[in-house]
Amino acid sequence: MIINNGCIYVESESQDIVYCIFVLEHIPNFEPVINEITRVLKLGGKYFLTIDIDLMCNFELGNEKYKKLQDKFLKKYFQK
C-alpha cells in the first residue's frame, strides 16, 4: 500500500493490517496520513507504527510533534 499526497488508494475499511515503518517523522504534516490509515483499517484492524528514536530517547520526530501524534491522533483513533 502506498500513500501519495496523503491518500491511500484502497477502499475504506478494507485493510486488516497497516504498518508505517520510520515514515511519520519525515512528513511535516502527518495528520492526513493518520486520517487515511484510520479510514482504510477494518474495525478491529491492527496498525503498526515505528518511529526513529536513539538510545538517549531523542526522537527524530521531535518531542512536540511526538506529543501531538500521541495526544491528538493515537489516543483519538486507536483507543480500546
C-alpha positions, 0 to 999 in steps of 0.5 A: 500500500502506498500513500501519495499526497496523503491518500491511500488508494484502497477502499475504506475499511478494507485493510486488516493490517497497516504498518508505517515503518520510520515514515511519520517523522519525515512528513511535516504534516502527518495528520492526513496520513493518520486520517487515511490509515484510520479510514482504510483499517477494518474495525478491529484492524491492527496498525503498526507504527515505528518511529526513529528514536536513539538510545538517549530517547531523542526522537527524530520526530521531535518531542512536540510533534511526538506529543501531538501524534500521541495526544491528538491522533493515537489516543483519538483513533486507536483507543480500546 
